[in-house]
Amino acid sequence: FSSLEELAQCMHASCLLPGIAGPVANIRIKHDDLSSNKPKFVLHNNLQDDDYEPLADALIYAPIPYNEARKDGATHIVVLRSKPDGGDVIGKGGSIGELLTWSRFLLRKNKLPNIYRRLRQQLHKRLYAQNVLELNEAAKATTNSNDSSPPLPPTLTVALPPGQKEIPRLESRREAIFEGVRQGFARAFDALVEDPTLRGTGYEVAKTYFPDEILDYSPLDISPSSSSAFETYLAQTGMWPKAWEGLSEPPVKHSSPEVQKVS
């Protein structure tokens, strides 16, 4: 991608739940060809155009894409897993509803039998389980200085703690997704913060960077601008989040100079 819009289109393709979240995203094969007048991305099922190839949900072939980082020459890898430790990552196989959806979407609509068989055989979930085991072994190798040829560069895996409620794949409520972002931030903060006295304070820090007031407005009601919707909301209302009490300026740099505490 070469722009924020193209990044959003890549994320759209990667987050596509087959058969549920709209048509397949297709990318122009020669996407670096600036002379082409064809768009780089096209949303269309079974697109009959040899200049494009369909993109699949990342979970199907790269559920934890640390190998891509290794191939790109990463010297250190940090993996943030969204599934809590201790859970069943393989399950009992696709439900009847999932099988019917996959058959209709992948076979009938898009003529993608290989992806259908992969999902039907739960190979994507088995790959996820294999990735988790490989990452655990990589963590052990990282702490073993006698290992002269570790399988991965120094690797740290951060996952939600056992028992943490996982956000369902079809969750669309803003509040639930927002809380999931906070929980992920808190876990990463507690694992990565250098000051040992701050470990365990991740959720309080998360409330500072993701204050409750983010949920007080709808981004759809904010006119597009160079500032974020939250910045615009704060500037328009003069609101100062409760979690920022005692601060004279926002905890993160804002592009809008209008976001400031009113005495």
CYANA upper distance limits for C-alpha pairs under 8 A (distance plus 0.5 A):
  1 PHE  CA      6 GLU  CA      5.73
  1 PHE  CA      7 LEU  CA      6.08
  1 PHE  CA     10 CYS  CA      8.06
  2 SER  CA      6 GLU  CA      6.94
  2 SER  CA      7 LEU  CA      7.97
  3 SER  CA      7 LEU  CA      6.76
  4 LEU  CA      8 ALA  CA      6.73
  5 GLU  CA      9 GLN  CA      6.86
  6 GLU  CA     10 CYS  CA      6.71
  7 LEU  CA     11 MET  CA      6.73
  8 ALA  CA     12 HIS  CA      6.56
  9 GLN  CA     13 ALA  CA      6.81
  9 GLN  CA     41 PHE  CA      7.83
 10 CYS  CA     14 SER  CA      6.71
 11 MET  CA     15 CYS  CA      6.48
 12 HIS  CA     16 LEU  CA      6.68
 12 HIS  CA     25 ALA  CA      8.24
 13 ALA  CA     24 VAL  CA      7.76
 13 ALA  CA     25 ALA  CA      5.87
 13 ALA  CA     55 LEU  CA      6.62
 13 ALA  CA     56 ALA  CA      7.05
 13 ALA  CA     57 ASP  CA      6.90
 14 SER  CA     55 LEU  CA      7.97
 14 SER  CA     56 ALA  CA      6.93
 14 SER  CA     57 ASP  CA      5.06
 14 SER  CA     58 ALA  CA      5.51
 15 CYS  CA     57 ASP  CA      6.10
 15 CYS  CA     58 ALA  CA      7.54
 16 LEU  CA     20 ILE  CA      8.31
 16 LEU  CA     21 ALA  CA      6.09
 16 LEU  CA     22 GLY  CA      7.93
 16 LEU  CA     24 VAL  CA      8.11
 16 LEU  CA     56 ALA  CA      7.61
 16 LEU  CA     57 ASP  CA      5.71
 17 LEU  CA     21 ALA  CA      5.83
 17 LEU  CA     57 ASP  CA      6.92
 18 PRO  CA     22 GLY  CA      8.45
 18 PRO  CA     56 ALA  CA      8.43
 18 PRO  CA     57 ASP  CA      7.74
 18 PRO  CA    101 THR  CA      8.29
 18 PRO  CA    102 TRP  CA      7.25
 18 PRO  CA    105 PHE  CA      7.36
 18 PRO  CA    106 LEU  CA      8.04
 19 GLY  CA     23 PRO  CA      8.15
 19 GLY  CA    101 THR  CA      6.23
 19 GLY  CA    102 TRP  CA      6.88
 19 GLY  CA    104 ARG  CA      8.08
 19 GLY  CA    105 PHE  CA      5.52
 19 GLY  CA    106 LEU  CA      8.08
 20 ILE  CA    101 THR  CA      8.43
 23 PRO  CA     43 LEU  CA      6.31
 23 PRO  CA     44 HIS  CA      5.83
 23 PRO  CA     45 ASN  CA      5.77
 24 VAL  CA     43 LEU  CA      6.14
 24 VAL  CA     44 HIS  CA      6.04
 24 VAL  CA     45 ASN  CA      5.87
 24 VAL  CA     46 ASN  CA      8.39
 24 VAL  CA     54 PRO  CA      6.96
 24 VAL  CA     55 LEU  CA      7.28
 24 VAL  CA     56 ALA  CA      7.95
 25 ALA  CA     41 PHE  CA      7.16
 25 ALA  CA     42 VAL  CA      6.29
 25 ALA  CA     43 LEU  CA      5.02
 25 ALA  CA     44 HIS  CA      6.96
 25 ALA  CA     54 PRO  CA      6.43
 25 ALA  CA     55 LEU  CA      6.11
 25 ALA  CA     56 ALA  CA      8.25
 26 ASN  CA     41 PHE  CA      6.04
 26 ASN  CA     42 VAL  CA      5.58
 26 ASN  CA     43 LEU  CA      6.59
 26 ASN  CA     44 HIS  CA      7.59
 26 ASN  CA     47 LEU  CA      8.24
 26 ASN  CA     52 TYR  CA      6.39
 26 ASN  CA     53 GLU  CA      5.87
 26 ASN  CA     54 PRO  CA      4.73
 26 ASN  CA     55 LEU  CA      6.15
 27 ILE  CA     31 HIS  CA      7.72
 27 ILE  CA     40 LYS  CA      6.14
 27 ILE  CA     41 PHE  CA      5.16
 27 ILE  CA     42 VAL  CA      7.05
 27 ILE  CA     52 TYR  CA      5.84
 27 ILE  CA     53 GLU  CA      6.15
 27 ILE  CA     54 PRO  CA      6.95
 27 ILE  CA     55 LEU  CA      7.49
 28 ARG  CA     38 LYS  CA      8.43
 28 ARG  CA     39 PRO  CA      7.87
 28 ARG  CA     40 LYS  CA      5.58
 28 ARG  CA     41 PHE  CA      6.88
 28 ARG  CA     51 ASP  CA      6.13
 28 ARG  CA     52 TYR  CA      4.83
 28 ARG  CA     53 GLU  CA      7.11
 29 ILE  CA     51 ASP  CA      6.23
 29 ILE  CA     52 TYR  CA      5.76
 29 ILE  CA     53 GLU  CA      6.86
 30 LYS  CA     51 ASP  CA      7.93
 31 HIS  CA     40 LYS  CA      6.42
 45 ASN  CA    109 LYS  CA      6.90
 45 ASN  CA    110 ASN  CA      6.11
 46 ASN  CA    109 LYS  CA      6.84
 46 ASN  CA    110 ASN  CA      4.80
 46 ASN  CA    111 LYS  CA      7.27
 47 LEU  CA     52 TYR  CA      8.30
 47 LEU  CA    110 ASN  CA      8.48
 56 ALA  CA     60 ILE  CA      7.55
 57 ASP  CA     61 TYR  CA      8.45
 58 ALA  CA     62 ALA  CA      5.87
 58 ALA  CA     63 PRO  CA      6.40
 59 LEU  CA     63 PRO  CA      4.55
 59 LEU  CA     64 ILE  CA      8.19
 59 LEU  CA    124 HIS  CA      7.11
 60 ILE  CA    115 ILE  CA      8.26
 60 ILE  CA    118 ARG  CA      8.24
 60 ILE  CA    119 LEU  CA      7.88
 60 ILE  CA    124 HIS  CA      5.48
 61 TYR  CA    124 HIS  CA      6.92
 61 TYR  CA    127 LEU  CA      8.49
 63 PRO  CA    124 HIS  CA      7.84
 63 PRO  CA    127 LEU  CA      7.92
 63 PRO  CA    128 TYR  CA      6.22
 64 ILE  CA     79 VAL  CA      8.35
 64 ILE  CA     81 ARG  CA      8.30
 64 ILE  CA    128 TYR  CA      7.37
 64 ILE  CA    131 ASN  CA      7.22
 65 PRO  CA     69 ALA  CA      7.54
 66 TYR  CA     70 ARG  CA      6.87
 66 TYR  CA     77 ILE  CA      7.72
 66 TYR  CA     79 VAL  CA      7.63
 67 ASN  CA     71 LYS  CA      6.62
 68 GLU  CA     72 ASP  CA      6.70
 69 ALA  CA     73 GLY  CA      7.06
 69 ALA  CA     74 ALA  CA      5.98
 69 ALA  CA     77 ILE  CA      7.88
 70 ARG  CA     74 ALA  CA      5.62
 70 ARG  CA     75 THR  CA      8.13
 70 ARG  CA     77 ILE  CA      8.41
 70 ARG  CA    152 LEU  CA      7.64
 70 ARG  CA    153 PRO  CA      7.91
 74 ALA  CA    153 PRO  CA      7.89
 75 THR  CA    153 PRO  CA      6.14
 75 THR  CA    154 PRO  CA      7.65
 76 HIS  CA    153 PRO  CA      5.89
 76 HIS  CA    154 PRO  CA      5.54
 76 HIS  CA    155 THR  CA      6.44
 77 ILE  CA    153 PRO  CA      7.21
 77 ILE  CA    154 PRO  CA      6.83
 77 ILE  CA    155 THR  CA      5.18
 77 ILE  CA    156 LEU  CA      6.83
 78 VAL  CA    155 THR  CA      6.31
 78 VAL  CA    156 LEU  CA      5.33
 78 VAL  CA    157 THR  CA      6.35
 78 VAL  CA    158 VAL  CA      8.01
 79 VAL  CA    155 THR  CA      8.07
 79 VAL  CA    156 LEU  CA      6.69
 79 VAL  CA    157 THR  CA      5.10
 79 VAL  CA    158 VAL  CA      6.49
 80 LEU  CA    157 THR  CA      6.60
 80 LEU  CA    158 VAL  CA      5.40
 80 LEU  CA    159 ALA  CA      6.49
 80 LEU  CA    188 ALA  CA      7.92
 81 ARG  CA    157 THR  CA      7.75
 81 ARG  CA    158 VAL  CA      6.55
 81 ARG  CA    159 ALA  CA      5.21
 81 ARG  CA    160 LEU  CA      7.63
 82 SER  CA    159 ALA  CA      6.80
 82 SER  CA    160 LEU  CA      7.08
 82 SER  CA    166 GLU  CA      8.14
 82 SER  CA    184 GLY  CA      7.85
 83 LYS  CA     87 GLY  CA      8.15
 83 LYS  CA    159 ALA  CA      7.07
 83 LYS  CA    160 LEU  CA      6.89
 83 LYS  CA    166 GLU  CA      6.99
 84 PRO  CA    159 ALA  CA      6.24
 84 PRO  CA    160 LEU  CA      4.82
 84 PRO  CA    161 PRO  CA      5.94
 84 PRO  CA    162 PRO  CA      5.88
 84 PRO  CA    163 GLY  CA      7.47
 84 PRO  CA    164 GLN  CA      6.61
 84 PRO  CA    165 LYS  CA      8.28
 84 PRO  CA    166 GLU  CA      7.49
 85 ASP  CA    159 ALA  CA      6.79
 85 ASP  CA    160 LEU  CA      6.77
 85 ASP  CA    161 PRO  CA      6.22
 85 ASP  CA    162 PRO  CA      5.33
 85 ASP  CA    163 GLY  CA      8.40
 86 GLY  CA    162 PRO  CA      6.04
 86 GLY  CA    163 GLY  CA      8.39
 87 GLY  CA    162 PRO  CA      7.93
 89 VAL  CA    125 LYS  CA      7.02
 89 VAL  CA    126 ARG  CA      8.46
 89 VAL  CA    128 TYR  CA      7.74
 89 VAL  CA    129 ALA  CA      6.69
 90 ILE  CA    122 GLN  CA      8.04
 90 ILE  CA    125 LYS  CA      5.62
 90 ILE  CA    126 ARG  CA      6.59
 90 ILE  CA    129 ALA  CA      7.40
 93 GLY  CA    120 ARG  CA      8.13
 93 GLY  CA    121 GLN  CA      8.17
 93 GLY  CA    122 GLN  CA      6.74
 94 GLY  CA     98 GLU  CA      6.13
 94 GLY  CA     99 LEU  CA      6.59
 94 GLY  CA    119 LEU  CA      8.42
 94 GLY  CA    120 ARG  CA      7.29
 94 GLY  CA    122 GLN  CA      8.00
 95 SER  CA     99 LEU  CA      6.71
 96 ILE  CA    100 LEU  CA      6.70
 97 GLY  CA    101 THR  CA      6.63
 98 GLU  CA    102 TRP  CA      6.51
 99 LEU  CA    103 SER  CA      6.56
 99 LEU  CA    120 ARG  CA      7.56
100 LEU  CA    104 ARG  CA      6.66
101 THR  CA    105 PHE  CA      6.44
102 TRP  CA    106 LEU  CA      5.91
102 TRP  CA    107 LEU  CA      7.80
102 TRP  CA    116 TYR  CA      6.78
102 TRP  CA    119 LEU  CA      8.46
103 SER  CA    107 LEU  CA      5.68
103 SER  CA    108 ARG  CA      7.16
103 SER  CA    116 TYR  CA      7.38
104 ARG  CA    108 ARG  CA      5.55
104 ARG  CA    109 LYS  CA      6.75
105 PHE  CA    109 LYS  CA      5.47
105 PHE  CA    110 ASN  CA      6.77
106 LEU  CA    110 ASN  CA      5.58
106 LEU  CA    111 LYS  CA      6.37
106 LEU  CA    112 LEU  CA      5.63
106 LEU  CA    113 PRO  CA      7.14
106 LEU  CA    115 ILE  CA      7.69
106 LEU  CA    116 TYR  CA      6.36
107 LEU  CA    111 LYS  CA      5.12
107 LEU  CA    112 LEU  CA      6.05
107 LEU  CA    113 PRO  CA      6.19
107 LEU  CA    116 TYR  CA      7.39
112 LEU  CA    116 TYR  CA      6.96
113 PRO  CA    117 ARG  CA      6.63
114 ASN  CA    118 ARG  CA      6.69
115 ILE  CA    119 LEU  CA      6.76
116 TYR  CA    120 ARG  CA      6.52
117 ARG  CA    121 GLN  CA      6.51
118 ARG  CA    122 GLN  CA      6.71
118 ARG  CA    123 LEU  CA      5.88
118 ARG  CA    124 HIS  CA      7.24
119 LEU  CA    123 LEU  CA      6.74
119 LEU  CA    124 HIS  CA      6.93
122 GLN  CA    126 ARG  CA      6.92
123 LEU  CA    127 LEU  CA      6.58
124 HIS  CA    128 TYR  CA      6.81
125 LYS  CA    129 ALA  CA      6.81
126 ARG  CA    130 GLN  CA      6.66
127 LEU  CA    131 ASN  CA      6.56
128 TYR  CA    132 VAL  CA      6.83
129 ALA  CA    133 LEU  CA      6.93
130 GLN  CA    134 GLU  CA      6.68
131 ASN  CA    135 LEU  CA      6.59
132 VAL  CA    136 ASN  CA      6.72
133 LEU  CA    137 GLU  CA      6.77
134 GLU  CA    138 ALA  CA      6.58
135 LEU  CA    139 ALA  CA      6.66
135 LEU  CA    155 THR  CA      7.99
135 LEU  CA    157 THR  CA      7.42
136 ASN  CA    140 LYS  CA      6.99
136 ASN  CA    157 THR  CA      8.33
137 GLU  CA    141 ALA  CA      6.71
138 ALA  CA    142 THR  CA      6.57
138 ALA  CA    150 PRO  CA      7.57
138 ALA  CA    151 PRO  CA      7.07
138 ALA  CA    152 LEU  CA      6.58
138 ALA  CA    154 PRO  CA      7.98
138 ALA  CA    155 THR  CA      6.80
139 ALA  CA    143 THR  CA      7.12
139 ALA  CA    154 PRO  CA      7.94
139 ALA  CA    155 THR  CA      6.32
139 ALA  CA    156 LEU  CA      6.78
139 ALA  CA    157 THR  CA      8.01
140 LYS  CA    144 ASN  CA      6.85
141 ALA  CA    145 SER  CA      8.02
141 ALA  CA    147 ASP  CA      6.93
141 ALA  CA    150 PRO  CA      6.41
141 ALA  CA    151 PRO  CA      8.49
142 THR  CA    150 PRO  CA      7.90
142 THR  CA    153 PRO  CA      8.19
142 THR  CA    154 PRO  CA      5.73
142 THR  CA    155 THR  CA      7.13
158 VAL  CA    187 ARG  CA      7.83
158 VAL  CA    188 ALA  CA      6.93
158 VAL  CA    191 ALA  CA      7.51
159 ALA  CA    187 ARG  CA      7.82
160 LEU  CA    164 GLN  CA      6.87
160 LEU  CA    183 GLN  CA      8.34
160 LEU  CA    184 GLY  CA      7.40
160 LEU  CA    187 ARG  CA      6.84
161 PRO  CA    187 ARG  CA      8.48
166 GLU  CA    180 GLY  CA      8.29
167 ILE  CA    171 GLU  CA      7.18
167 ILE  CA    176 ALA  CA      7.80
167 ILE  CA    177 ILE  CA      7.52
167 ILE  CA    180 GLY  CA      7.01
171 GLU  CA    176 ALA  CA      7.96
171 GLU  CA    177 ILE  CA      7.80
172 SER  CA    176 ALA  CA      8.27
172 SER  CA    177 ILE  CA      7.74
173 ARG  CA    177 ILE  CA      6.94
174 ARG  CA    178 PHE  CA      6.47
174 ARG  CA    215 LEU  CA      8.34
175 GLU  CA    179 GLU  CA      6.68
175 GLU  CA    215 LEU  CA      7.63
176 ALA  CA    180 GLY  CA      6.79
177 ILE  CA    181 VAL  CA      6.85
178 PHE  CA    182 ARG  CA      6.91
179 GLU  CA    183 GLN  CA      6.70
180 GLY  CA    184 GLY  CA      6.69
181 VAL  CA    185 PHE  CA      6.64
182 ARG  CA    186 ALA  CA      6.56
182 ARG  CA    203 TYR  CA      7.47
182 ARG  CA    206 ALA  CA      6.06
182 ARG  CA    207 LYS  CA      7.69
182 ARG  CA    210 PHE  CA      7.37
183 GLN  CA    187 ARG  CA      6.73
183 GLN  CA    203 TYR  CA      7.30
183 GLN  CA    206 ALA  CA      8.25
184 GLY  CA    188 ALA  CA      6.73
185 PHE  CA    189 PHE  CA      6.51
185 PHE  CA    202 GLY  CA      7.76
185 PHE  CA    203 TYR  CA      8.18
185 PHE  CA    206 ALA  CA      6.70
186 ALA  CA    190 ASP  CA      6.69
186 ALA  CA    201 THR  CA      8.15
186 ALA  CA    202 GLY  CA      4.48
186 ALA  CA    203 TYR  CA      5.17
186 ALA  CA    204 GLU  CA      8.38
186 ALA  CA    205 VAL  CA      7.67
186 ALA  CA    206 ALA  CA      6.19
187 ARG  CA    191 ALA  CA      6.81
187 ARG  CA    202 GLY  CA      6.92
187 ARG  CA    203 TYR  CA      8.31
188 ALA  CA    192 LEU  CA      6.48
188 ALA  CA    202 GLY  CA      8.29
189 PHE  CA    193 VAL  CA      6.01
189 PHE  CA    199 ARG  CA      8.14
189 PHE  CA    202 GLY  CA      5.84
190 ASP  CA    198 LEU  CA      7.92
190 ASP  CA    199 ARG  CA      5.25
190 ASP  CA    200 GLY  CA      6.12
190 ASP  CA    201 THR  CA      7.38
190 ASP  CA    202 GLY  CA      5.79
191 ALA  CA    199 ARG  CA      7.86
193 VAL  CA    198 LEU  CA      7.53
193 VAL  CA    199 ARG  CA      7.24
195 ASP  CA    199 ARG  CA      7.68
198 LEU  CA    202 GLY  CA      8.20
201 THR  CA    205 VAL  CA      6.83
202 GLY  CA    206 ALA  CA      6.50
203 TYR  CA    207 LYS  CA      6.81
204 GLU  CA    208 THR  CA      7.18
205 VAL  CA    209 TYR  CA      7.06
206 ALA  CA    210 PHE  CA      6.19
206 ALA  CA    211 PRO  CA      8.22
207 LYS  CA    211 PRO  CA      5.34
207 LYS  CA    212 ASP  CA      7.58
207 LYS  CA    243 ALA  CA      7.05
208 THR  CA    243 ALA  CA      5.81
208 THR  CA    244 TRP  CA      6.89
208 THR  CA    251 PRO  CA      7.80
209 TYR  CA    251 PRO  CA      7.33
209 TYR  CA    252 VAL  CA      7.84
210 PHE  CA    214 ILE  CA      7.56
211 PRO  CA    241 PRO  CA      6.91
211 PRO  CA    242 LYS  CA      8.12
211 PRO  CA    243 ALA  CA      6.72
212 ASP  CA    216 ASP  CA      8.05
212 ASP  CA    241 PRO  CA      7.94
213 GLU  CA    217 TYR  CA      8.30
213 GLU  CA    241 PRO  CA      6.63
214 ILE  CA    230 PHE  CA      6.95
217 TYR  CA    221 ASP  CA      8.08
217 TYR  CA    233 TYR  CA      8.13
218 SER  CA    222 ILE  CA      7.73
219 PRO  CA    229 ALA  CA      6.26
219 PRO  CA    230 PHE  CA      8.33
222 ILE  CA    229 ALA  CA      6.49
222 ILE  CA    232 THR  CA      7.80
222 ILE  CA    233 TYR  CA      7.88
223 SER  CA    229 ALA  CA      8.43
224 PRO  CA    229 ALA  CA      8.15
226 SER  CA    255 SER  CA      8.50
227 SER  CA    231 GLU  CA      6.55
227 SER  CA    232 THR  CA      6.85
227 SER  CA    254 HIS  CA      8.44
227 SER  CA    255 SER  CA      6.61
227 SER  CA    256 SER  CA      6.76
228 SER  CA    232 THR  CA      6.76
229 ALA  CA    233 TYR  CA      6.60
230 PHE  CA    234 LEU  CA      6.65
231 GLU  CA    235 ALA  CA      6.63
231 GLU  CA    254 HIS  CA      7.51
231 GLU  CA    255 SER  CA      8.46
231 GLU  CA    256 SER  CA      7.19
231 GLU  CA    259 VAL  CA      7.05
232 THR  CA    236 GLN  CA      6.54
232 THR  CA    256 SER  CA      8.32
233 TYR  CA    237 THR  CA      6.59
233 TYR  CA    239 MET  CA      8.41
234 LEU  CA    238 GLY  CA      5.91
234 LEU  CA    239 MET  CA      5.65
234 LEU  CA    240 TRP  CA      7.57
234 LEU  CA    259 VAL  CA      6.65
235 ALA  CA    239 MET  CA      7.97
235 ALA  CA    256 SER  CA      8.38
235 ALA  CA    258 GLU  CA      5.87
235 ALA  CA    259 VAL  CA      5.65
235 ALA  CA    260 GLN  CA      8.39
238 GLY  CA    259 VAL  CA      8.19
238 GLY  CA    260 GLN  CA      8.50
238 GLY  CA    261 LYS  CA      8.25
238 GLY  CA    262 VAL  CA      7.63
240 TRP  CA    244 TRP  CA      7.41
240 TRP  CA    245 GLU  CA      8.34
240 TRP  CA    260 GLN  CA      8.46
240 TRP  CA    261 LYS  CA      6.81
240 TRP  CA    262 VAL  CA      8.46
241 PRO  CA    245 GLU  CA      7.69
244 TRP  CA    250 PRO  CA      7.63
244 TRP  CA    251 PRO  CA      8.17
247 LEU  CA    251 PRO  CA      8.26
248 SER  CA    260 GLN  CA      7.96
248 SER  CA    261 LYS  CA      6.55
249 GLU  CA    260 GLN  CA      6.33
249 GLU  CA    261 LYS  CA      6.86
250 PRO  CA    254 HIS  CA      7.87
250 PRO  CA    259 VAL  CA      8.18
250 PRO  CA    260 GLN  CA      7.69
254 HIS  CA    259 VAL  CA      7.68
